[in-house]
Amino acid sequence: MDINRVTLPDMSKSFMDEEEGSLKELESTKNAMRVFGEANIRIARQRFEGDTFPEITQDYPAYHRGGALARGESIGLNKNKIDTPSIEYLNQWREQFRTVYKELVPIAEDYGVNLCMHPSDTPHNDTPFGGLGYRRIIDEYPSKNVGYIYCVGTRAEEGGSSLVLDEINHYGRKDRIHLVHFRNVRGSLPTAGAFEEALLDDGDMNMFKILLELRKVGYKGCLNPDHVPMMEGDSPDLHKSWANSSIGWSYSSVGFAYSVGYIKALLAALTEFEG
């Protein structure tokens, strides 16, 4: 057993809004990157407050096969008028992101750490790390140490399995996928105005096809089950920001155990498939 990846100190709204005194956050995350580099940890994630617009959708409990409880999000169920950030604010936000990466990328290169970004979850229009902003990261930072925590479920929420397969092919050929959040969903924001998280064998995507695409581009990293529906007998580790979704590991999580078993079965099938 080894540490797969770590999360650096978050960049808060105070920093992203350029408030006085917030530059100390940048010094903290730079120091953390050095410490993790010295500890020979190969993947580090940096979070930025404001990369999602959660007020756009309404959460709801989605009940699936066998009574499994999953997270659902719907645009139509939200009856409130939402003002999303202006282009001026988004440009300022991006500049603050660049300020951080300008400092972190050289440290990552010095210590051989892969600095990885998770996509905006939920990937609403104009979110900084939705489909367009996510791709810009490697355009702006061509370093081999800059890449992605590629979340299959989050990206499917924006465009379904065809988008996921295309993005894996694009990012994977460039060797920029360093960790995969391996999860399934039903529906997408463009097609249904909503989506629901699902068990690996119960969503819209054929997860074996996803695995084959990862194999084709030479991915050799971790497959991390995530956002797992809750099953009968679960005592999930819930978070207030993710109603109806189990995102934390727990010894009592039946859903996580099911997901790990399913992934192991897919890997065994892949070995037989390849002969």
PAZAPA-4460 file (N, C-alpha, C; in steps of 0.05 Angstrom, whole numbers, plus 32768, in hexadecimal, padded with zeros to 4 digits):
% residues 275
    n_x    n_y    n_z   ca_x   ca_y   ca_z    c_x    c_y    c_z   seq   type   mol
   8011   7FE8   8000   8000   8000   8000   8012   8019   8000     1      M     A
   8009   802E   7FF2   8018   8046   7FF0   8004   805D   7FED     2      D     A
   800D   8076   7FF2   7FFC   808D   7FEE   7FFA   8092   7FD0     3      I     A
   7FE1   8093   7FC6   7FDD   8097   7FA9   7FE0   80B5   7FA1     4      N     A
   7FD2   80C6   7FB0   7FD4   80E3   7FAB   7FCD   80F2   7FC4     5      R     A
   7FD3   810C   7FC4   7FCC   811E   7FDA   7FBF   8137   7FCF     6      V     A
   7FB1   8145   7FE1   7FA4   815E   7FDA   7FB3   8175   7FE8     7      T     A
   7FBA   8189   7FD9   7FC8   81A0   7FE4   7FB4   81B2   7FF2     8      L     A
   7FBD   81C5   8003   7FAA   81D7   8010   7F99   81E6   7FFB     9      P     A
   7F7F   81E9   8001   7F6D   81F6   7FEE   7F73   8213   7FEA    10      D     A
   7F6E   821D   7FD2   7F6F   823A   7FCD   7F53   8244   7FD2    11      M     A
   7F4F   8255   7FE6   7F34   825D   7FEF   7F28   8273   7FDD    12      S     A
   7F0F   827A   7FE2   7F02   8290   7FD5   7F11   82AA   7FDA    13      K     A
   7F1C   82AD   7FF2   7F2B   82C4   7FF9   7F43   82C8   7FE6    14      S     A
   7F51   82B2   7FE0   7F68   82B4   7FCD   7F5E   82B9   7FB1    15      F     A
   7F49   82AB   7FA8   7F40   82AE   7F8D   7F34   82CA   7F88    16      M     A
   7F2B   82D7   7F9E   7F21   82F2   7F9B   7F37   8307   7FA1    17      D     A
   7F4F   82FE   7FA5   7F66   830F   7FA9   7F64   8321   7FC2    18      E     A
   7F59   8316   7FD7   7F56   8325   7FF0   7F70   8329   7FFE    19      E     A
   7F73   833E   800D   7F8B   8344   801B   7F93   832D   802E    20      E     A
   7FAD   8326   802E   7FB7   8312   8040   7FB4   82F5   8036    21      G     A
   7FA6   82F2   801F   7FA1   82D6   8015   7FB8   82C9   8008    22      S     A
   7FCD   82D9   8001   7FE5   82CD   7FF4   7FF3   82B8   8006    23      L     A
   7FEE   82B8   8020   7FFA   82A4   8031   7FF0   8288   802A    24      K     A
   7FD8   8286   801E   7FCF   826C   8015   7FE1   8261   8000    25      E     A
   7FEB   8271   7FEE   7FFD   8268   7FD9   8017   825E   7FE5    26      L     A
   8021   826B   7FF9   803A   8262   8006   8035   8247   8014    27      E     A
   801E   8243   801F   8017   822A   802D   8016   8213   8019    28      S     A
   800A   8217   8002   8007   8201   7FEF   8022   81FB   7FE2    29      T     A
   8033   8210   7FDE   804E   820B   7FD3   805E   81FB   7FE7    30      K     A
   805D   8201   8000   806B   81F2   8014   8062   81D5   8016    31      N     A
   8047   81D2   8013   803C   81B7   8014   8046   81A7   7FFC    32      A     A
   8047   81B3   7FE5   8051   81A5   7FCD   806E   819C   7FD1    33      M     A
   807E   81AD   7FDD   809A   81A5   7FE2   809C   818D   7FF5    34      R     A
   808C   818E   800B   808C   8179   801E   8083   815F   8012    35      V     A
   806E   815F   8002   8064   8147   7FF5   8079   813D   7FE1    36      F     A
   8086   814F   7FD3   809A   8148   7FC0   80B1   813A   7FCE    37      G     A
   80BA   8144   7FE5   80CF   8138   7FF4   80C7   811C   7FFE    38      E     A
   80AD   8119   8003   80A3   80FF   800C   809F   80EB   7FF5    39      A     A
   80A6   80F4   7FDD   80A5   80E2   7FC5   8088   80DB   7FBD    40      N     A
   8075   80ED   7FC3   8059   80E9   7FBA   8057   80F4   7F9E    41      I     A
   804A   80E4   7F8D   804C   80EA   7F70   8034   80FA   7F65    42      R     A
   801E   80FC   7F73   8007   810A   7F69   7FFC   811D   7F7E    43      I     A
   7FF9   8137   7F76   7FEE   814B   7F89   7FD7   815A   7F7A    44      A     A
   7FC2   815E   7F89   7FAB   816D   7F7E   7FA8   8188   7F8C    45      R     A
   7FA2   819C   7F7C   7F9D   81B7   7F87   7F80   81BE   7F82    46      Q     A
   7F72   81C6   7F97   7F56   81CF   7F94   7F54   81ED   7F94    47      R     A
   7F40   81F8   7F85   7F3C   8215   7F83   7F1E   821A   7F89    48      F     A
   7F19   822A   7F9D   7EFD   8232   7FA4   7EF1   8241   7F8C    49      E     A
   7ED8   823B   7F86   7ECA   8249   7F71   7ECC   823C   7F55    50      G     A
   7ED6   8223   7F54   7ED7   8216   7F3A   7EBD   8208   7F33    51      D     A
   7EA9   820A   7F45   7E8E   81FE   7F3F   7E79   8213   7F46    52      T     A
   7E61   820F   7F3A   7E4A   8220   7F40   7E33   820F   7F4A    53      F     A
   7E35   8205   7F63   7E22   81F1   7F6D   7E05   81FB   7F6E    54      P     A
   7E01   8216   7F6F   7DE6   8220   7F72   7DD6   821D   7F58    55      E     A
   7DE2   8215   7F42   7DD4   8212   7F29   7DC1   81FA   7F29    56      I     A
   7DC9   81E5   7F36   7DB8   81CC   7F36   7DAC   81C7   7F52    57      T     A
   7D98   81B7   7F52   7D8B   81AE   7F6B   7D92   8191   7F70    58      Q     A
   7D9E   818B   7F87   7DA3   816F   7F8E   7D89   8161   7F94    59      D     A
   7D89   8147   7F8F   7D72   8137   7F97   7D7B   811A   7F9B    60      Y     A
   7D6D   810B   7FAC   7D74   80EE   7FB0   7D6A   80DD   7F99    61      P     A
   7D7B   80CE   7F8D   7D74   80BD   7F76   7D75   80A0   7F80    62      A     A
   7D5F   8091   7F7D   7D5E   8075   7F86   7D61   8063   7F6E    63      Y     A
   7D75   8051   7F70   7D7C   803F   7F5A   7D77   8022   7F61    64      H     A
   7D82   8010   7F52   7D7F   7FF4   7F54   7D83   7FEA   7F71    65      R     A
   7D70   7FDB   7F7B   7D73   7FD0   7F96   7D70   7FE4   7FAC    66      G     A
   7D66   7FFC   7FA6   7D63   8011   7FBA   7D7C   8021   7FBF    67      G     A
   7D91   801E   7FAE   7DA9   802E   7FB1   7DA3   804C   7FAF    68      A     A
   7DAE   805C   7FC1   7DA9   8078   7FC2   7DC1   8087   7FB5    69      L     A
   7DBB   8098   7FA2   7DD0   80A6   7F93   7DCB   80C4   7F92    70      A     A
   7DDF   80D3   7F8B   7DDC   80F0   7F88   7DD1   80F6   7F6C    71      R     A
   7DBD   8107   7F6C   7DB3   8112   7F53   7DB5   8130   7F53    72      G     A
   7DB8   813C   7F3C   7DB8   8159   7F39   7DA8   8161   7F20    73      E     A
   7D97   8175   7F23   7D86   817D   7F0D   7D86   819B   7F0B    74      S     A
   7D88   81A5   7EF2   7D86   81C1   7EEC   7D69   81CA   7EEE    75      I     A
   7D57   81BA   7EE3   7D3A   81C0   7EE2   7D2D   81C2   7EFD    76      G     A
   7D36   81B2   7F11   7D2A   81B2   7F2B   7D31   81CB   7F3B    77      L     A
   7D46   81DA   7F32   7D4D   81F2   7F40   7D3D   820A   7F34    78      N     A
   7D2B   8215   7F44   7D19   822A   7F3A   7D23   8246   7F40    79      K     A
   7D3B   8248   7F4B   7D47   8262   7F52   7D57   826D   7F3A    80      N     A
   7D55   8288   7F37   7D65   8295   7F22   7D82   8296   7F2C    81      K     A
   7D95   828D   7F1C   7DB1   828B   7F24   7DC2   829F   7F13    82      I     A
   7DD1   82AF   7F20   7DE4   82C1   7F13   7E00   82B4   7F14    83      D     A
   7E0A   82AB   7EFE   7E24   829E   7EFD   7E39   82B4   7EFA    84      T     A
   7E53   82AE   7F00   7E68   82C2   7EFF   7E6B   82CF   7EE4    85      P     A
   7E73   82E8   7EE4   7E77   82F7   7ECB   7E91   82EF   7EBE    86      S     A
   7E95   82F6   7EA5   7EAE   82F0   7E97   7EC5   82FE   7EA5    87      I     A
   7EC0   8316   7EAF   7ED5   8325   7EBD   7EDF   8316   7ED6    88      E     A
   7ECB   830B   7EE5   7ED3   82FD   7EFD   7EE1   82E2   7EF6    89      Y     A
   7ED7   82D4   7EE2   7EE4   82BB   7EDA   7F00   82C0   7ED0    90      L     A
   7F05   82D6   7EC2   7F20   82DC   7EB9   7F32   82E2   7ED1    91      N     A
   7F28   82F0   7EE5   7F37   82F5   7EFD   7F3D   82DB   7F0C    92      Q     A
   7F29   82CA   7F0D   7F2C   82B0   7F1A   7F42   82A0   7F0C    93      W     A
   7F42   82A0   7EF2   7F56   8291   7EE3   7F72   829C   7EE8    94      R     A
   7F74   82B6   7EEA   7F8E   82C2   7EF0   7F99   82B9   7F0B    95      E     A
   7F87   82B6   7F1F   7F90   82AC   7F39   7F98   828F   7F37    96      Q     A
   7F8A   8280   7F27   7F92   8264   7F22   7FAF   8264   7F16    97      F     A
   7FB4   8275   7F02   7FCE   8276   7EF6   7FE3   827E   7F0A    98      R     A
   7FDD   8290   7F1C   7FF0   8298   7F31   7FF9   8280   7F41    99      T     A
   7FE7   826F   7F48   7FEE   8257   7F57   7FFE   8243   7F47   100      V     A
   7FF5   823D   7F2F   8003   822A   7F1E   801F   8234   7F16   101      Y     A
   8022   824E   7F12   803C   8259   7F0C   8051   8252   7F21   102      K     A
   8048   8250   7F3A   8059   824A   7F51   805C   822C   7F55   103      E     A
   8046   821D   7F51   8046   8201   7F58   8053   81EF   7F42   104      L     A
   804F   81F6   7F29   805A   81E5   7F14   8078   81E1   7F16   105      V     A
   8088   81F6   7F1A   80A5   81F2   7F1D   80AC   81E0   7F34   106      P     A
   809D   81E2   7F4A   80A3   81D1   7F61   809C   81B4   7F5A   107      I     A
   8086   81B0   7F4C   807E   8195   7F44   8094   8189   7F32   108      A     A
   809E   8199   7F20   80B4   818F   7F0E   80CD   8188   7F1E   109      E     A
   80D4   8199   7F31   80EC   8194   7F41   80EB   817A   7F51   110      D     A
   80D3   8174   7F5B   80D0   815C   7F6C   80C3   8144   7F5E   111      Y     A
   80BC   8147   7F45   80B1   8130   7F36   8094   812A   7F3E   112      G     A
   8085   813E   7F47   8069   813B   7F4F   8057   8142   7F38   113      V     A
   8042   8132   7F34   802E   8139   7F20   8019   814B   7F2D   114      N     A
   8017   8164   7F23   8003   8176   7F2D   7FE9   8173   7F1D   115      L     A
   7FD4   8169   7F2A   7FBC   8160   7F1C   7FA3   816F   7F24   116      C     A
   7F92   8174   7F10   7F79   8182   7F15   7F61   8170   7F10   117      M     A
   7F4E   8171   7F22   7F35   8164   7F1F   7F22   8177   7F10   118      H     A
   7F11   816C   7EFE   7EFE   817E   7EF0   7EEA   818A   7F03   119      P     A
   7EDE   81A0   7EFA   7EC8   81AD   7F0A   7EB2   8199   7F0D   120      S     A
   7EA9   8195   7F25   7E93   8182   7F2B   7E7F   8191   7F3D   121      D     A
   7E6A   819A   7F31   7E5C   8192   7F19   7E66   81A4   7F01   122      T     A
   7E68   8199   7EE9   7E73   81A7   7ED2   7E5F   81B9   7EC3   123      P     A
   7E54   81CC   7ED1   7E41   81DF   7EC4   7E50   81F0   7EB0   124      H     A
   7E40   81FC   7E9E   7E4C   820F   7E8A   7E5D   8223   7E97   125      N     A
   7E75   8228   7E8C   7E88   823D   7E94   7E96   8237   7EAE   126      D     A
   7E92   8220   7EBA   7EA2   8219   7ED2   7EC0   8219   7EC9   127      T     A
   7ED2   8222   7EDA   7EEE   8225   7ED3   7EFB   820B   7EC9   128      P     A
   7EF3   81F4   7ED4   7EFF   81DB   7ECB   7EEA   81C8   7EBF   129      F     A
   7ED6   81D5   7EB1   7EC5   81C5   7E9F   7ED5   81BE   7E86   130      G     A
   7EC8   81B4   7E72   7ED6   81A9   7E5B   7EEA   81BC   7E4E   131      G     A
   7EE4   81D6   7E4C   7EF6   81E9   7E3F   7F0C   81F1   7E52   132      L     A
   7F05   81FA   7E6A   7F1A   8203   7E7C   7F2C   81ED   7E85   133      G     A
   7F22   81D5   7E87   7F32   81BD   7E8F   7F48   81B9   7E7B   134      Y     A
   7F41   81BA   7E61   7F55   81B5   7E4C   7F6A   81CB   7E4C   135      R     A
   7F63   81E4   7E53   7F76   81FA   7E52   7F8E   81F6   7E64   136      R     A
   7F8A   81E6   7E79   7FA0   81E2   7E8D   7FB9   81D8   7E7F   137      I     A
   7FB6   81C3   7E6E   7FCF   81B9   7E61   7FD7   81C9   7E49   138      I     A
   7FC5   81DA   7E3F   7FCD   81ED   7E2A   7FE0   8202   7E37   139      D     A
   7FD9   820B   7E4E   7FE8   8221   7E5B   8001   8216   7E69   140      E     A
   8000   81FD   7E72   8017   81F1   7E80   801F   81D7   7E73   141      Y     A
   8030   81D8   7E5F   8038   81C0   7E50   804A   81AD   7E5F   142      P     A
   8051   81B3   7E78   8062   81A2   7E88   8057   8186   7E8A   143      S     A
   8067   8171   7E89   805E   8156   7E8C   8055   8150   7EA9   144      K     A
   805B   8163   7EBB   8052   8160   7ED7   8037   816C   7EDC   145      N     A
   802A   8178   7EC8   8010   8183   7ECB   7FFC   8171   7EBD   146      V     A
   7FE7   8169   7ECB   7FD4   8156   7EBF   7FBA   8156   7ECE   147      G     A
   7FAD   813E   7ECE   7F92   813D   7ED7   7F8C   8125   7EEA   148      Y     A
   7F7B   812B   7EFE   7F6B   8116   7F0A   7F52   8115   7EF9   149      I     A
   7F50   8101   7EE8   7F3A   80FF   7ED5   7F23   80F1   7EE1   150      Y     A
   7F0D   8100   7EE6   7EF5   80F5   7EF2   7EE1   80ED   7EDD   151      C     A
   7EDF   80D3   7ED8   7ECE   80C8   7EC3   7EB0   80D2   7EC7   152      V     A
   7EA7   80D0   7EE0   7E8B   80D7   7EE5   7E86   80F5   7EE0   153      G     A
   7E97   8106   7EEA   7E94   8123   7EE7   7E93   812B   7ECA   154      T     A
   7EA6   8120   7EBA   7EA6   8127   7E9E   7E8E   811B   7E8F   155      R     A
   7E84   8104   7E97   7E6C   80F9   7E8B   7E54   810B   7E90   156      A     A
   7E54   8118   7EA7   7E3E   812B   7EAE   7E3C   8141   7E99   157      E     A
   7E53   8148   7E8D   7E53   815D   7E79   7E4E   8153   7E5D   158      E     A
   7E53   813A   7E57   7E50   8132   7E3B   7E4E   8114   7E36   159      G     A
   7E4A   8103   7E4A   7E46   80E7   7E45   7E5F   80D8   7E3E   160      G     A
   7E5C   80BF   7E36   7E72   80AD   7E32   7E84   80B5   7E1A   161      S     A
   7E77   80C0   7E05   7E87   80C8   7DEE   7E9B   80DD   7DF5   162      S     A
   7E93   80F1   7E06   7EA6   8106   7E0E   7EBC   80F9   7E1F   163      L     A
   7EB5   80E7   7E31   7EC9   80DB   7E43   7EDD   80CC   7E32   164      V     A
   7ED5   80BC   7E1F   7EE7   80AD   7E0F   7EF9   80BF   7DFE   165      L     A
   7EEE   80D5   7DF4   7EFE   80E8   7DE4   7F13   80F6   7DF6   166      D     A
   7F0B   80FE   7E0E   7F1E   810B   7E20   7F33   80F9   7E2A   167      E     A
   7F2C   80E0   7E30   7F41   80CD   7E39   7F55   80C9   7E22   168      I     A
   7F4B   80C7   7E0A   7F5E   80C4   7DF3   7F6F   80DD   7DF0   169      N     A
   7F64   80F5   7DF3   7F73   810D   7DF0   7F88   8111   7E06   170      H     A
   7F7F   8110   7E1F   7F91   8114   7E35   7FA4   80FD   7E3A   171      Y     A
   7F99   80E5   7E35   7FAA   80CD   7E3A   7FC1   80CB   7E26   172      G     A
   7FBD   80D2   7E0D   7FD2   80D1   7DF9   7FE9   80E4   7E00   173      R     A
   7FE1   80FA   7E0F   7FF5   810D   7E17   8002   8106   7E33   174      K     A
   7FF9   80EF   7E3E   8003   80E5   7E58   7FFD   80FA   7E6E   175      D     A
   7FE5   8105   7E6D   7FDD   8119   7E81   7FC8   810F   7E95   176      R     A
   7FC0   80F6   7E93   7FAE   80EA   7EA6   7FBE   80DB   7EBB   177      I     A
   7FBD   80E5   7ED4   7FCE   80D9   7EE9   7FBE   80C9   7EFE   178      H     A
   7FA4   80CE   7EFE   7F92   80C0   7F11   7F76   80C1   7F05   179      L     A
   7F67   80AB   7F08   7F4C   80A9   7EFD   7F38   80A5   7F14   180      V     A
   7F24   80B6   7F15   7F0C   80B1   7F26   7EF9   80A1   7F15   181      H     A
   7EF5   8088   7F1C   7EE7   8075   7F0B   7ECB   8072   7F16   182      F     A
   7EB8   8080   7F09   7E9C   807F   7F12   7E89   8083   7EFB   183      R     A
   7E70   807C   7EFF   7E5C   807C   7EEA   7E45   808E   7EF1   184      N     A
   7E37   8098   7EDD   7E1F   80A9   7EE1   7E0A   80A2   7ECD   185      V     A
   7DF2   80AB   7ED3   7DDC   80AA   7EC0   7DD5   80C7   7EB7   186      R     A
   7DD0   80CA   7E9E   7DC8   80E5   7E94   7DDF   80F8   7E93   187      G     A
   7DDB   810F   7E88   7DEF   8125   7E88   7DE0   813F   7E87   188      S     A
   7DEF   8154   7E8D   7DE2   816F   7E8E   7DD9   8178   7E72   189      L     A
   7DE8   8173   7E5C   7DDD   817B   7E42   7DC6   816B   7E38   190      P     A
   7DC5   8150   7E3F   7DB0   813F   7E33   7D97   813E   7E45   191      T     A
   7D9A   813E   7E5F   7D83   813B   7E71   7D7E   8153   7E83   192      A     A
   7D91   8166   7E83   7D8F   817C   7E96   7D94   8172   7EB3   193      G     A
   7D9E   815A   7EB5   7DA2   814D   7ED0   7DB4   8135   7ECC   194      A     A
   7DBD   812B   7EE3   7DCC   8112   7EE3   7DC9   8105   7EFE   195      F     A
   7DCE   80EB   7EFF   7DCE   80DC   7F18   7DE7   80CB   7F19   196      E     A
   7DF4   80CB   7F30   7E0B   80B8   7F34   7E00   809C   7F35   197      E     A
   7E10   8089   7F2C   7E07   806D   7F2A   7E1D   805A   7F32   198      A     A
   7E15   8041   7F38   7E29   802C   7F3B   7E38   8027   7F21   199      L     A
   7E50   801C   7F22   7E60   801A   7F0B   7E53   800A   7EF4   200      L     A
   7E42   7FF6   7EFB   7E35   7FE6   7EE6   7E19   7FEF   7EE1   201      D     A
   7E11   8007   7EEA   7DF5   800F   7EE9   7DF1   802B   7EDE   202      D     A
   7E06   8037   7ED2   7E03   8051   7EC6   7E02   804F   7EA8   203      G     A
   7E05   8066   7E9B   7E03   8067   7E7D   7E1C   805C   7E70   204      D     A
   7E33   805E   7E7D   7E4C   8056   7E71   7E53   8039   7E74   205      M     A
   7E5F   802D   7E5F   7E6A   8013   7E61   7E87   8016   7E6C   206      N     A
   7E8B   800F   7E85   7EA4   8016   7E92   7EBB   8005   7E87   207      M     A
   7EB5   7FEE   7E7B   7ECA   7FDF   7E6E   7ED5   7FED   7E56   208      F     A
   7EC4   7FFB   7E47   7ECD   800C   7E31   7EDF   8022   7E3A   209      K     A
   7ED8   802E   7E51   7EE9   8043   7E5D   7F04   8037   7E64   210      I     A
   7F04   801F   7E70   7F1D   8012   7E77   7F2E   800C   7E5F   211      L     A
   7F22   8003   7E49   7F30   7FFD   7E31   7F3D   8017   7E25   212      L     A
   7F2F   802D   7E27   7F3B   8046   7E1C   7F52   804F   7E2D   213      E     A
   7F50   804C   7E48   7F67   8052   7E59   7F7F   8040   7E53   214      L     A
   7F79   8027   7E4E   7F8F   8014   7E47   7F9C   801C   7E2D   215      R     A
   7F8B   8024   7E1A   7F95   802B   7DFF   7FA9   8042   7E00   216      K     A
   7FA4   8055   7E11   7FB6   806D   7E12   7FCC   8069   7E26   217      V     A
   7FCF   8050   7E32   7FE6   804A   7E42   7FE3   8052   7E60   218      G     A
   7FCA   8057   7E69   7FC7   805F   7E85   7FCE   8047   7E97   219      Y     A
   7FDE   804D   7EAC   7FE7   8039   7EBF   7FE2   8041   7EDC   220      K     A
   7FD2   8056   7EE0   7FCD   8060   7EFB   7FB6   8052   7F0A   221      G     A
   7FAD   8060   7F1E   7F98   8055   7F30   7F7C   8059   7F25   222      C     A
   7F6A   8046   7F2A   7F4E   804A   7F25   7F40   804D   7F40   223      L     A
   7F37   8065   7F45   7F2C   806D   7F5F   7F0E   806E   7F5F   224      N     A
   7F00   805A   7F6C   7EE2   805D   7F6E   7EDB   8076   7F7D   225      P     A
   7EC5   8083   7F76   7EBF   809D   7F82   7EA1   80A2   7F7F   226      D     A
   7E96   80B3   7F91   7E7A   80BA   7F8F   7E68   80A2   7F8B   227      H     A
   7E69   808F   7F9E   7E5C   8075   7F9C   7E40   8076   7FA8   228      V     A
   7E2C   806C   7F99   7E11   806B   7FA5   7E11   805B   7FBF   229      P     A
   7DFF   8062   7FD1   7DFD   8054   7FEB   7DEA   803C   7FE8   230      M     A
   7DF3   8026   7FF3   7DE4   800D   7FF1   7DDA   8005   800D   231      M     A
   7DC7   7FF1   800D   7DBC   7FE7   8026   7DD2   7FDE   8038   232      E     A
   7DD2   7FE8   8051   7DE7   7FE1   8064   7DFE   7FF4   8066   233      G     A
   7DFE   8008   8055   7E13   801D   8055   7E11   802F   806D   234      D     A
   7E27   8037   8078   7E29   804E   808A   7E3D   8062   807D   235      S     A
   7E34   8071   8069   7E47   8080   8059   7E53   8097   8067   236      P     A
   7E6A   809F   805C   7E79   80B7   8066   7E70   80CE   8054   237      D     A
   7E5A   80DC   805D   7E4E   80F1   804D   7E5B   810B   8052   238      L     A
   7E59   811D   803F   7E63   8139   8041   7E4C   814B   803A   239      H     A
   7E4A   8161   8049   7E33   8173   8045   7E31   817E   8029   240      K     A
   7E48   8180   801B   7E47   818B   8000   7E3F   8176   7FEB   241      S     A
   7E3D   815D   7FF3   7E36   8148   7FE0   7E1F   8137   7FEB   242      W     A
   7E08   8143   7FED   7DF0   8135   7FF7   7DEB   811C   7FE5   243      A     A
   7DE4   8106   7FF3   7DDC   80ED   7FE5   7DF3   80DF   7FD6   244      N     A
   7E0C   80E7   7FDC   7E23   80DB   7FCE   7E38   80D3   7FE2   245      S     A
   7E41   80BB   7FE1   7E56   80B1   7FF2   7E72   80B6   7FE5   246      S     A
   7E81   80C8   7FF0   7E9B   80CF   7FE3   7EB3   80C8   7FF5   247      I     A
   7EAE   80BF   800E   7EC4   80B9   8020   7EC6   809B   8025   248      G     A
   7EDE   8091   8028   7EE2   8075   802E   7ED8   806F   804A   249      W     A
   7ECB   8058   804D   7EC1   804F   8067   7EC1   8031   8067   250      S     A
   7EC8   8025   807E   7EC8   8008   8080   7EAC   7FFC   807C   251      Y     A
   7E98   800D   8080   7E7C   8003   807D   7E70   8009   8062   252      S     A
   7E80   8013   804F   7E75   801B   8036   7E72   8003   8023   253      S     A
   7E5A   7FF8   8021   7E54   7FE2   800F   7E58   7FEB   7FF2   254      V     A
   7E50   8004   7FEC   7E53   800E   7FD1   7E70   800F   7FC8   255      G     A
   7E82   8018   7FD9   7E9E   8018   7FD2   7EA9   7FFC   7FCE   256      F     A
   7EA1   7FEA   7FDF   7EAA   7FCE   7FDC   7EA1   7FC3   7FC2   257      A     A
   7E88   7FC8   7FBB   7E7D   7FBF   7FA1   7E8D   7FCB   7F8A   258      Y     A
   7E94   7FE4   7F8C   7EA3   7FF2   7F76   7EBF   7FE6   7F73   259      S     A
   7ECC   7FE2   7F89   7EE7   7FD6   7F88   7EE6   7FBB   7F7C   260      V     A
   7ED3   7FAB   7F84   7ED0   7F90   7F78   7ECA   7F91   7F5A   261      G     A
   7EBA   7FA4   7F52   7EB3   7FA7   7F36   7ECC   7FAF   7F26   262      Y     A
   7EDB   7FC1   7F30   7EF4   7FCA   7F23   7F08   7FB3   7F20   263      I     A
   7F0B   7FA3   7F35   7F1D   7F8C   7F34   7F13   7F78   7F1F   264      K     A
   7EF9   7F75   7F1D   7EEE   7F62   7F08   7EF4   7F6D   7EEC   265      A     A
   7EF1   7F87   7EE8   7EF7   7F93   7ECE   7F14   7F8F   7EC7   266      L     A
   7F26   7F93   7EDB   7F43   7F8F   7ED5   7F49   7F72   7ECE   267      L     A
   7F3B   7F5F   7EDC   7F3F   7F43   7ED5   7F35   7F3D   7EB9   268      A     A
   7F1E   7F49   7EB2   7F13   7F45   7E97   7F26   7F51   7E82   269      A     A
   7F32   7F68   7E89   7F45   7F75   7E76   7F5D   7F62   7E70   270      L     A
   7F67   7F55   7E85   7F7D   7F42   7E81   7F75   7F2C   7E6E   271      T     A
   7F5D   7F21   7E71   7F54   7F0B   7E60   7F4F   7F16   7E44   272      E     A
   7F44   7F2E   7E42   7F3E   7F3A   7E28   7F57   7F3E   7E18   273      F     A
   7F6D   7F45   7E25   7F86   7F4A   7E17   7F96   7F30   7E12   274      E     A
   7F8D   7F1B   7E1F   7F9A   7F01   7E1A   7FB5   7EFF   7E28   275      G     A
***
